[in-house]
């Protein structure tokens, strides 16, 4: 595998001629770079007008490797060939170096470039790239690779320190300006100088600076690893390259290799993300901001291949669902505005934007049924997009890189009603989307007033949260967040919200119960102008007429499995039944000879065939449960046999529970009161018994406090089951 390195653009605020004078002072020896053992000139060339000066050297470098490895390799040092090309007219220095020792086993190639800053000719830019390709090395390939990369990265920034040291030395000597090259007529010379009798010539002769003896330029004094495998570098940096000072100012302290991976991934995006303009020309598409790219690298510990994979998936997702425009286009429903108990609140002590979520006061079940998980997800995405925007603003305000935000979650009021299965399922889906597309955006998560039920919630969501994210969680139970070591260690006392015992008014909705009158079915939530992020809703809706029940089949392969349900009666009174059948039910078709029988609507399915005989073809598993309009019903049924279980909802009437009334009569009766119908929202799931015991079920969520609770529990001799109703 080829290891590569690409540096950002490093800027010296000195002229090119001053930097070259400092560069030459590194020779013949440099105490600041002890790995250089010496060098000899191999050849030298000067153009006729002395604008071009090329020097080739043989450099000896000490290698910090285990003694055993050196003994096996049979060497104490390695030899490099270095070629320096100074163009005084263009004001550039190109340094090309490659190893001579073990070149058939290991190949190291380095390119460094000094050039004039494109926007300020009084400044000098420096770039470098390098690659390391280990073909074979006596079975120690991995060891040699680690040693080489460790030693190389340790000396990358050393090169800049050395140049700055000699620039300061020149300044101390009173040398603050060196005139530029001007043409003069000289005789062109080309020579090969023997190692034993070569005069010491210095390029600084052309600069009017006292000459110094030439010694090697080693690959350790300036970086060596190019991520893109480039053989040459442009003579001047372009606008698409990253400046080292910019990285430090806006992205934070990065190691040389981390800078390299960022630059490589950025360059790859520029090269691959192209589209056609209106004129038909290929042009680069807008790529993510550098801090966004850096987050994906950090999320994969700077493994560039893994980071590129998840970043590409995220970019495709953003483009498909137009996430880049969500802040401009998304307008949350009024229900979310009134009942979503979260909002931004100043910043923490580190300057990170602070988001407060009063989860314990939020009617998560009511919100899910009123606006659907699609709207909640879009709202969460808009919060994340807004958070990234606020991080950029705070970076400018505080003058230091701020790339993540802090979230404070108040769990006072959290109980079982927040942990019913559909809600947890929606939460896990949201976490999955956020983790995949907004990695490393959470700087710290403060969880306050965690109740006894919190460990249950944590057990459910913990496996879906990245390890790096989990390490940022701080959990306080009761009032442990008060005082030293608590909340005020992370946010200023002046902005502690009033509901947490502070004096600051927090303008966040107080939440409360969402009225059931605001619940909407999936059809009511449809928005043709909006691309759906989720194709399958957690809650489904159904309509029942007299004689036209809604039925859902669940196939059970193993006995002792558990069927759970959670449904709300939005309109009318409903009778709920559970049946078992050994044969697979089929969706009923309209009888062409019965034109008066209405077709079931798209969200009405009938599975029990008219020819089926109760007690023969299918059998009841529970006593019918009458559910009134406005009630919420949660329950479960432990199956005794494999087969097909049919959940049935039908309109309640005095004869609803009677099996003697023919279904066709019900249909004819419904024609007389065709406006009568019932509506429900429902969720069902089948679980293995061990999964059911190890998770929070809808049975527990019935103790919710959504409204006054009344329970009805039934059981049969054939199975175990229960349903709870809250009104």
C-alpha positions in Angstrom: 0.0 0.0 0.0 1.3 3.5 -0.9 1.3 6.0 2.0 1.0 9.6 0.8 1.3 13.0 2.2 0.2 16.4 0.9 0.8 19.6 2.9 -1.3 22.7 3.1 0.1 25.9 1.8 2.5 27.3 4.4 3.2 31.0 4.2 6.3 32.9 5.2 5.8 36.6 5.5 9.1 37.3 3.8 10.2 37.8 0.3 11.3 34.8 -1.8 14.9 36.0 -1.8 15.0 36.3 2.0 13.5 32.7 2.3 16.1 31.4 -0.1 18.9 33.0 1.9 17.5 31.4 5.0 17.2 28.0 3.2 20.9 28.1 2.2 22.0 28.7 5.7 20.9 25.2 6.5 24.1 24.0 4.8 26.7 22.6 5.2 25.4 21.4 8.6 22.4 22.2 10.6 22.2 21.5 14.3 18.5 21.9 14.2 18.3 18.8 11.9 20.5 16.2 13.4 19.3 13.4 11.1 21.4 14.9 8.3 24.8 13.3 8.2 26.2 15.1 5.2 26.0 15.5 1.4 28.0 15.8 -1.7 27.2 17.6 -4.9 26.8 15.3 -7.9 26.2 18.0 -10.5 25.5 21.7 -10.9 24.2 23.8 -13.7 23.7 27.6 -14.2 22.0 29.2 -17.2 23.8 31.8 -19.2 22.0 34.7 -17.5 22.2 32.9 -14.1 18.4 32.9 -13.8 18.3 29.2 -13.5 20.4 27.2 -11.0 20.2 23.4 -10.7 22.1 21.5 -8.1 21.9 17.7 -7.5 23.2 16.2 -4.3 23.7 12.9 -2.7 22.5 13.1 0.9 23.1 10.8 3.9 20.4 10.5 6.5 20.4 8.8 9.8 17.3 6.5 10.5 15.8 6.2 13.9 15.1 2.5 13.7 15.7 -0.4 16.1 19.2 -1.7 16.1 18.1 -5.2 15.1 16.3 -3.9 12.0 19.4 -1.9 11.0 21.6 -5.0 11.5 19.2 -7.1 9.3 19.2 -4.5 6.6 22.9 -4.1 6.8 22.9 -0.3 6.8 23.5 2.5 9.3 22.2 5.3 7.2 20.2 5.8 3.9 21.2 7.7 0.9 18.9 10.1 -1.0 19.3 11.9 -4.3 18.1 15.5 -4.1 17.7 17.9 -7.0 17.1 21.6 -6.4 16.0 23.8 -9.2 16.0 27.6 -8.5 14.4 29.9 -11.0 15.3 33.4 -10.0 13.3 34.9 -12.8 10.1 33.1 -11.9 11.1 33.2 -8.2 10.5 29.5 -7.5 12.5 26.6 -6.0 11.5 23.1 -6.8 13.0 20.3 -4.7 12.8 16.7 -5.9 14.1 13.9 -3.7 14.1 10.1 -3.8 15.9 7.4 -2.0 18.9 5.5 -3.5 19.3 3.0 -0.7 16.9 0.0 -1.0 15.2 1.6 -4.0 14.3 -1.8 -5.4 12.4 -2.6 -2.1 11.3 0.8 -0.9 10.6 3.9 -2.9 10.3 7.3 -1.3 9.5 10.3 -3.5 9.3 13.9 -2.2 8.5 17.1 -4.0 8.8 20.5 -2.3 8.0 23.9 -3.8 8.7 27.5 -2.8 7.0 30.2 -4.7 5.8 33.8 -4.5 2.4 34.3 -2.8 -0.2 34.9 -5.6 -1.8 37.9 -3.7 1.3 39.4 -2.1 4.7 39.3 -3.8 6.4 40.1 -0.5 5.4 36.7 0.9 6.5 33.2 0.0 4.5 30.0 -0.1 5.7 26.5 0.6 4.1 23.2 -0.4 5.2 19.7 -0.3 4.1 16.2 -1.2 5.6 12.8 -0.8 4.8 9.1 -1.2 6.1 5.9 0.4 5.8 2.6 -1.4 7.2 -0.5 0.4 7.3 -3.4 -1.9 9.2 -5.8 0.4 11.6 -5.5 3.3 12.7 -8.8 4.7 9.3 -9.4 6.2 9.3 -6.2 8.1 7.1 -4.2 5.7 4.6 -3.0 8.3 7.3 -2.1 10.8 9.3 -0.1 8.2 6.2 1.7 7.1 5.3 2.7 10.7 8.9 3.9 11.4 9.1 5.9 8.2 5.7 7.6 8.7 6.4 8.3 12.4 9.8 9.8 11.7 8.6 11.7 8.7 5.6 13.3 10.4 7.7 14.2 13.4 9.9 16.3 11.2 7.3 17.9 8.9 6.8 21.0 10.9 10.5 21.1 11.8 11.3 22.3 8.3 9.2 25.5 8.8 10.8 26.1 12.3 14.3 25.8 10.8 13.5 28.3 8.0 11.9 30.7 10.5 15.0 30.3 12.8 17.4 31.4 10.0 15.0 34.2 8.9 15.2 35.6 12.4 19.0 35.2 12.4 19.2 37.1 9.1 17.0 39.9 10.6 19.2 40.0 13.7 22.2 40.5 11.4 20.5 43.5 9.8 19.6 41.8 6.6 15.9 42.7 5.9 16.0 43.0 2.1 17.7 41.2 -0.7 17.5 42.6 -4.2 15.8 40.5 -6.8 17.5 38.8 -9.7 18.4 41.1 -12.7 19.8 39.8 -16.0 23.5 39.7 -16.5 25.7 38.1 -19.1 27.8 35.2 -18.0 29.2 32.0 -19.6 26.9 29.0 -19.2 28.6 26.2 -17.4 27.8 22.5 -17.0 30.0 20.3 -15.0 30.0 17.1 -13.0 32.0 17.6 -9.9 33.9 14.6 -8.4 33.0 13.9 -4.8 36.6 14.4 -3.6 37.4 17.7 -5.4 34.2 19.7 -5.5 34.3 23.5 -4.6 31.6 24.6 -2.1 29.3 26.9 -4.1 26.2 28.6 -2.7 23.2 29.8 -4.5 23.2 32.8 -2.3 26.0 34.2 -4.4 23.3 35.4 -6.7 21.6 37.1 -3.8 24.6 39.1 -2.6 24.7 37.2 0.6 27.9 35.7 2.1 28.2 32.1 0.6 28.1 29.1 2.8 29.1 25.5 2.2 26.5 23.3 0.5 25.2 20.3 2.5 22.2 18.1 1.8 18.6 18.9 1.8 17.0 15.9 3.4 13.5 14.6 3.1 13.1 14.9 6.8 13.7 18.6 7.0 10.7 19.1 4.7 7.8 16.8 4.5 7.5 13.6 2.4 4.1 12.2 1.6 1.7 13.1 -1.2 -1.9 11.9 -0.8 -2.8 12.3 -4.4 0.4 10.7 -5.9 1.2 13.9 -7.8 4.6 13.9 -9.5 4.8 17.7 -9.8 3.3 20.6 -8.0 2.2 23.9 -9.6 4.6 26.8 -9.2 2.0 29.0 -7.6 -0.8 28.0 -5.2 -4.3 28.4 -6.6 -7.5 29.4 -4.8 -8.6 25.8 -4.2 -5.7 25.0 -1.9 -5.7 25.3 1.9 -3.5 27.7 3.7 -1.9 26.4 7.0 -2.8 29.6 8.8 -6.4 29.2 7.7 -6.5 25.6 9.0 -5.2 26.7 12.4 -7.6 29.7 12.6 -10.8 28.1 11.4 -10.3 24.3 11.8 -8.0 24.0 14.8 -4.7 22.3 15.6 -4.2 19.3 13.3 -1.2 17.0 13.0 0.6 17.1 9.6 -1.0 13.9 8.5 -4.4 15.1 9.5 -3.9 18.2 7.4 -2.8 15.9 4.6 -5.8 13.7 4.7 -8.1 16.8 4.8 -6.4 18.2 1.7 -6.4 14.9 -0.1 -10.1 14.3 0.5 -10.9 17.9 -0.5 -8.9 17.5 -3.7 -10.7 14.3 -4.5 -14.1 16.0 -4.1 -13.0 18.8 -6.4 -11.9 16.3 -9.0 -14.9 14.0 -8.9 -17.9 16.2 -8.1 -18.5 17.8 -11.4 -21.6 18.5 -13.4 -22.5 20.1 -16.7 -23.4 23.8 -16.8 -26.2 25.2 -18.9 -23.6 25.8 -21.7 -22.7 22.1 -21.6 -19.3 22.6 -20.1 -18.1 20.5 -17.2 -17.7 22.5 -14.0 -17.0 21.6 -10.4 -20.1 21.3 -8.1 -20.2 23.0 -4.8 -18.4 20.8 -2.3 -18.9 20.8 1.5 -17.2 23.3 3.7 -13.8 22.3 5.1 -15.1 21.9 8.6 -17.8 19.5 7.3 -15.2 17.4 5.5 -13.1 17.4 8.6 -16.0 16.0 10.7 -16.2 12.9 8.6 -12.5 12.4 8.8 -12.6 12.6 12.6 -15.6 10.3 12.7 -13.4 7.6 11.1 -10.2 8.4 13.0 -8.8 10.0 9.8 -9.0 6.8 7.8 -9.4 8.5 4.5 -11.0 5.6 2.6 -13.7 5.1 5.3 -14.3 8.8 5.6 -14.6 9.2 1.8 -17.2 6.3 1.8 -19.5 7.8 4.4 -19.1 11.3 3.1 -20.1 10.3 -0.4 -23.2 8.5 0.9 -24.1 11.7 2.9 -23.5 14.0 -0.1 -25.8 11.8 -2.2 -28.4 11.8 0.6 -28.2 15.6 0.9 -28.6 16.1 -2.8 -31.5 13.6 -3.1 -33.5 15.2 -0.3 -32.4 18.8 -0.9 -31.1 19.1 2.6 -28.9 22.0 1.6 -32.0 24.1 1.3 -33.8 23.0 4.4 -33.2 26.2 6.3 -34.7 28.2 3.5 -37.6 25.9 2.7 -38.6 24.2 6.0 -41.4 25.8 8.0 -42.3 23.7 11.0 -46.1 23.0 11.5 -47.6 25.1 14.2 -48.0 22.0 16.4 -44.2 21.6 16.5 -43.7 25.3 17.2 -46.1 25.1 20.2 -45.2 21.7 21.6 -41.6 20.9 20.6 -39.7 21.7 23.8 -36.3 22.6 22.4 -34.4 25.7 21.3 -31.1 27.5 21.2 -29.9 29.3 24.3 -26.7 31.4 24.1 -23.4 29.4 24.3 -21.3 27.3 26.7 -18.0 28.3 28.3 -16.1 27.1 25.2 -18.1 29.2 22.9 -20.1 26.3 21.5 -23.8 27.1 20.6 -26.0 25.7 23.4 -29.2 23.8 22.5 -31.6 22.9 25.3 -34.2 20.1 24.9 -36.7 19.6 27.7 -37.4 16.0 26.7 -39.3 15.1 29.9 -41.9 17.8 29.1 -42.4 16.8 25.5 -45.4 14.8 24.4 -43.4 12.7 22.0 -46.3 10.4 21.3 -48.7 13.2 20.6 -46.2 15.0 18.3 -45.6 11.8 16.4 -49.3 11.3 15.8 -50.0 14.9 15.0 -47.2 15.7 12.5 -45.7 12.3 11.7 -42.1 11.2 11.9 -41.3 12.8 8.6 -41.9 16.3 10.0 -40.1 15.6 13.2 -37.1 14.3 11.3 -37.0 17.4 9.1 -37.3 19.6 12.2 -34.3 17.7 13.7 -32.3 18.1 10.5 -33.0 21.9 10.4 -31.7 22.1 14.0 -28.5 20.4 12.9 -28.1 22.6 9.9 -28.7 25.7 12.1 -26.2 24.4 14.6 -23.5 24.2 11.9 -24.3 27.7 10.8 -24.1 29.0 14.4 -20.7 27.2 14.8 -19.4 29.3 11.9 -20.7 32.5 13.4 -19.2 31.7 16.8 -15.9 31.0 15.2 -15.8 34.5 13.9 -17.1 36.0 17.1 -14.6 34.2 19.5 -11.7 34.2 17.1 -11.0 30.4 17.4 -12.3 27.3 15.7 -15.7 26.2 17.0 -17.0 23.2 15.0 -19.5 21.6 17.4 -22.2 22.5 19.8 -23.4 21.5 23.2 -26.8 20.0 23.9 -28.4 20.1 27.3 -31.2 17.6 27.8 -33.5 18.0 30.8 -35.3 14.7 31.7 -37.5 15.9 34.5 -40.9 14.3 33.8 -39.5 11.4 31.7 -41.5 8.3 32.3 -42.8 5.2 30.5 -45.0 7.2 28.1 -41.8 8.3 26.3 -40.6 4.7 25.9 -43.5 3.1 24.0 -42.2 1.0 21.1 -43.2 3.2 18.1 -41.7 6.3 19.7 -38.4 4.5 20.5 -38.4 3.2 16.9 -38.8 6.7 15.5 -36.1 7.9 17.9 -33.6 5.2 16.7 -34.4 6.1 13.1 -33.6 9.7 13.7 -30.4 8.9 15.6 -29.3 6.7 12.6 -29.9 9.5 10.1 -28.1 12.1 12.3 -25.2 9.9 13.1 -24.7 9.1 9.4 -24.9 12.7 8.1 -23.8 14.9 11.0 -20.8 13.2 12.6 -18.7 15.0 15.2 -21.2 17.9 15.5 -21.9 17.2 19.1 -19.2 18.6 21.4 -20.9 17.7 24.7 -24.2 16.3 25.8 -25.3 17.3 29.3 -28.2 15.1 30.6 -29.8 16.5 33.7 -32.3 15.2 36.3 -32.2 11.7 34.9 -35.0 9.6 36.5 -35.0 5.9 37.4 -36.4 5.0 34.0 -33.4 6.6 32.2 -31.2 3.4 32.3 -33.9 1.7 30.2 -33.9 4.4 27.6 -30.1 4.4 27.6 -30.0 0.6 27.1 -32.2 1.0 24.0 -30.4 3.8 22.2 -26.8 3.1 23.3 -26.0 0.6 20.6 -27.0 3.1 17.9 -24.7 5.9 19.1 -21.1 6.1 17.9 -18.4 5.4 20.5 -16.9 8.9 20.0 -20.3 10.4 20.6 -20.9 8.3 23.7 -17.7 9.6 25.3 -19.2 13.2 25.2 -22.1 12.3 27.5 -22.3 13.7 31.0 -25.2 12.4 33.1 -26.6 13.9 36.3 -29.4 12.4 38.3 -31.6 14.4 40.7 -30.1 17.8 41.6 -26.5 16.6 41.3 -26.0 19.1 38.5 -26.1 22.0 40.9 -22.9 23.4 42.5 -19.3 22.8 41.6 -18.6 20.0 39.2 -22.0 20.4 37.7 -23.7 22.5 35.2 -21.8 25.8 36.0 -18.6 24.1 35.0 -19.8 24.1 31.4 -22.1 27.1 31.1 -21.9 30.5 32.8 -24.0 31.0 35.8 -25.7 34.0 34.3 -27.3 31.9 31.5 -28.5 28.9 33.6 -32.3 28.6 32.7 -34.9 29.5 35.3 -36.4 26.0 35.2 -33.0 24.6 36.3 -32.7 27.1 39.2 -31.0 29.9 37.4 -32.0 33.5 36.8 -32.0 33.5 33.0 -35.4 33.4 31.2 -35.3 30.6 28.7 -37.5 31.2 25.7 -38.3 27.5 25.0 -41.9 26.2 24.7 -43.1 24.4 27.8 -44.7 21.6 25.9 -47.7 19.9 27.4 -50.0 17.3 25.9 -50.9 17.6 22.2 -54.7 17.6 21.9 -55.9 14.5 20.1 -58.0 16.7 17.9 -54.7 17.6 16.2 -53.8 14.0 15.4 -53.6 13.4 11.6 -53.5 10.3 9.5 -50.8 9.6 7.0 -53.0 10.7 4.1 -53.6 14.1 5.8 -49.9 14.5 6.2 -49.1 13.9 2.6 -47.3 16.8 0.9 -46.8 16.4 -2.9 -44.2 19.2 -3.0 -41.9 17.6 -0.6 -39.6 14.6 -1.2 -40.2 12.1 1.6 -37.1 11.2 3.6 -38.8 8.1 4.8 -40.9 6.0 2.5 -42.6 3.9 5.2 -44.4 5.6 8.1 -44.3 4.0 11.6 -48.1 4.6 12.1 -50.6 3.6 9.5 -54.2 4.7 9.2 -57.3 2.8 8.2 -61.0 3.6 7.7 -63.8 1.2 8.6 -67.4 1.2 7.4 -70.3 -1.0 8.6 -69.6 -4.4 7.2 -66.2 -3.4 6.0 -63.6 -3.9 8.8 -59.9 -3.4 8.5 -57.7 -6.4 9.0 -54.0 -7.0 9.2 -52.3 -10.4 9.0 -49.1 -11.2 10.9 -47.3 -14.5 10.2 -45.8 -16.2 13.2 -43.2 -18.8 12.7 -42.4 -19.7 16.3 -44.7 -20.2 19.2 -44.4 -17.9 22.2 -43.7 -14.9 19.9 -45.3 -11.7 21.0 -47.6 -9.5 18.9 -47.8 -5.9 20.1 -50.1 -3.1 19.0 -50.8 0.6 19.6 -53.7 2.4 18.0 -55.8 5.5 18.5 -59.5 5.8 17.7 -59.8 9.0 15.7 -63.5 8.7 14.8 -66.3 6.5 15.8 -66.4 3.4 18.1 -64.4 0.3 17.2 -64.4 -3.4 18.1 -60.9 -4.9 18.2 -60.4 -8.7 17.7 -57.5 -11.1 17.2 -58.0 -14.3 15.2 -55.7 -17.3 14.4 -55.7 -19.2 11.2 -53.5 -22.0 9.8 -54.1 -20.9 6.2 -52.8 -17.7 4.6 -55.6 -15.1 4.2 -56.1 -13.4 0.9 -57.3 -9.8 0.3 -61.0 -9.9 -0.5 -62.0 -8.8 -4.1 -65.2 -7.1 -5.1 -67.8 -9.5 -6.4 -68.7 -8.3 -9.9 -72.2 -9.6 -9.4 -72.8 -7.4 -6.4 -72.6 -3.8 -7.7 -74.1 -2.4 -4.6 -71.2 -3.6 -2.4 -68.7 -0.7 -2.1 -65.1 -1.3 -2.8 -62.9 -0.8 0.4 -60.8 2.3 0.2 -57.0 2.2 -0.2 -56.5 2.0 3.5 -59.1 -0.6 4.2 -58.1 -4.3 3.8 -60.3 -7.3 4.4 -58.6 -10.7 4.7 -61.1 -13.1 6.3 -62.9 -14.8 3.3 -66.7 -14.9 3.4 -66.5 -18.7 3.0 -64.4 -19.1 6.2 -66.3 -20.6 9.1 -65.5 -19.3 12.6 -64.1 -22.0 14.8 -63.1 -24.1 11.8 -61.0 -21.9 9.4 -60.2 -19.3 12.0 -60.6 -18.9 15.8 -60.7 -15.9 18.1 -57.7 -15.5 20.4 -59.1 -12.7 22.7 -62.5 -11.5 23.9 -63.6 -8.7 21.6 -62.5 -5.3 23.0 -64.8 -2.3 22.5 -62.8 1.0 22.0 -64.5 4.4 22.1 -63.7 7.4 20.1 -60.6 9.3 21.4 -59.2 6.3 23.2 -55.6 5.1 22.9 -55.1 1.3 23.1 -51.8 -0.5 23.7 -51.4 -4.2 24.2 -49.8 -7.5 23.4 -50.6 -11.1 22.7 -48.3 -14.1 23.4 -48.9 -16.6 20.7 -49.3 -20.3 21.4 -49.1 -21.7 17.9 -47.4 -20.8 14.6 -49.6 -19.6 11.8 -51.4 -16.4 10.7 -52.8 -14.0 13.3 -55.3 -11.5 12.0 -55.9 -8.2 13.9 -59.3 -6.9 13.1 -60.9 -3.5 13.7 -64.6 -3.0 12.8 -67.2 -0.5 13.4 -69.0 -1.0 16.7 -72.8 -1.6 16.6 -75.2 -3.5 18.8 -74.5 -6.7 16.8 -70.8 -6.1 16.3 -69.8 -8.9 18.6 -72.3 -11.3 17.2 -71.0 -13.9 14.7 -74.5 -14.8 13.5 -75.2 -11.7 11.4 -74.1 -12.2 7.8 -71.5 -9.7 6.6 -73.5 -8.9 3.4 -76.4 -7.6 5.6 -73.9 -5.3 7.4 -72.9 -4.0 4.0 -76.5 -3.3 2.9 -77.2 -1.7 6.3 -74.2 0.6 5.8 -75.7 1.9 2.6 -78.5 3.5 4.6 -76.0 5.4 6.7 -73.1 5.8 4.3 -71.6 8.7 6.1 -70.9 6.6 9.1 -67.3 5.5 9.3 -64.5 5.0 11.8 -60.9 6.0 11.6 -57.9 4.7 13.4 -54.1 5.1 13.5 -52.3 1.9 14.3 -48.8 0.4 14.8 -48.1 -3.4 15.1 -45.0 -5.4 15.6 -44.2 -9.1 16.1 -41.3 -10.0 18.4 -39.6 -13.1 19.6 -40.3 -13.7 23.2 -36.7 -13.0 24.3 -36.7 -9.7 22.4 -40.0 -8.7 24.0 -38.7 -9.4 27.5 -35.6 -7.4 26.9 -37.2 -4.2 25.5 -39.7 -1.6 26.5 -43.1 -2.7 25.2 -46.3 -0.8 24.5 -47.8 -2.4 27.6 -45.5 -0.3 29.8 -46.3 2.9 27.8 -49.9 2.6 28.8 -49.1 4.2 32.1 -48.5 7.4 30.3 -50.4 10.1 31.8 -51.5 11.3 28.3 -54.9 11.5 29.9 -56.8 9.6 32.6 -56.0 5.9 32.4 -58.4 3.1 32.5 -57.4 -0.4 31.8 -59.1 -3.5 30.5 -57.3 -6.8 30.5 -58.6 -10.0 28.9 -57.1 -13.4 28.5 -58.1 -16.7 26.9 -57.3 -20.3 27.8 -55.3 -20.6 24.6 -52.9 -17.7 24.9 -51.9 -14.8 27.0 -52.6 -11.2 26.0 -53.6 -7.9 27.3 -54.8 -4.5 26.1 -54.8 -1.2 28.0 -56.9 1.8 27.1 -56.1 5.4 27.9 -58.7 8.1 27.3 
